[in-house]
Amino acid sequence: MLVAVFLTRLLFNIVAGILSLNVSWADGLGSVFETKYKNLTGDCQLDCGLVAEGACFDVFNSTSGFEYTYGPQENALAFFTFRLLHQL
């Protein structure tokens, strides 16, 4: 008799992000963004975001989900890319 045993794999976090050309809020990724972001719950939360005009954020190091890391405006793309790759 042949018996098959399947090992279960541990679930892993799926990184969720957003990309944008620009930010129309007057303060960019400032207080308005943080207020809107905190209203997202559960599967609607984002882990990272990149604005092509020079801004990025992530919450990869956050224990609460609301501690932001912002990248430098002049190197936002590189900063975002390396932070994202490190999470994968």
C-alpha positions in Angstrom: 0.0 0.0 0.0 1.3 3.4 -1.0 0.9 6.3 1.5 1.6 9.9 0.5 2.7 12.4 3.0 2.5 16.1 2.2 4.3 18.7 4.3 2.4 21.9 4.8 4.3 25.1 4.0 4.3 28.1 6.3 2.3 31.1 5.1 4.4 34.1 4.2 3.5 37.8 4.1 2.6 39.1 0.6 4.0 42.6 0.1 1.4 45.1 -1.1 2.3 48.4 -2.6 1.3 51.2 -4.8 3.0 53.2 -7.6 2.1 56.7 -8.7 3.5 59.4 -11.0 2.8 62.2 -8.5 1.1 63.1 -5.3 -1.7 65.7 -5.5 -1.8 66.5 -1.7 -0.1 69.8 -0.9 2.2 68.2 1.7 3.0 65.1 -0.5 3.4 62.0 1.7 2.9 64.1 4.8 0.1 64.3 7.4 -2.8 63.9 4.9 -1.3 60.7 3.6 -0.6 59.4 7.1 -4.2 60.1 8.1 -5.7 58.4 5.0 -3.3 55.4 5.4 -4.2 54.8 9.0 -7.9 54.4 7.9 -6.8 51.3 5.9 -7.3 48.1 7.8 -6.7 44.3 7.3 -6.0 43.3 3.7 -6.4 46.9 2.5 -3.2 48.1 4.1 -0.1 48.8 2.0 3.4 47.9 2.9 5.2 50.3 0.5 4.7 53.0 -2.1 6.7 54.9 -4.7 6.0 58.2 -6.3 7.9 58.6 -9.6 8.4 62.4 -9.0 10.6 61.6 -6.0 9.0 60.1 -2.9 8.6 56.7 -1.3 7.5 55.1 1.9 7.4 51.7 3.6 6.3 50.2 6.9 8.7 47.2 6.6 10.3 47.9 10.0 7.1 48.7 11.7 5.7 46.7 14.6 2.3 48.5 14.6 2.0 49.0 10.9 2.0 52.8 11.2 5.7 53.6 11.6 6.8 55.0 8.3 10.2 55.0 6.7 10.5 57.7 4.0 13.2 57.7 1.4 15.2 60.7 0.2 13.5 62.8 -2.5 16.6 62.8 -4.8 17.1 58.9 -4.8 13.5 57.7 -4.1 13.5 55.1 -6.8 16.8 53.4 -5.7 15.9 53.6 -2.1 12.5 52.1 -2.7 13.9 49.3 -5.0 16.5 48.2 -2.5 14.1 48.2 0.4 11.5 46.2 -1.6 14.1 43.7 -2.8 15.2 43.2 0.8 11.7 42.3 1.8 11.3 39.7 -0.9 
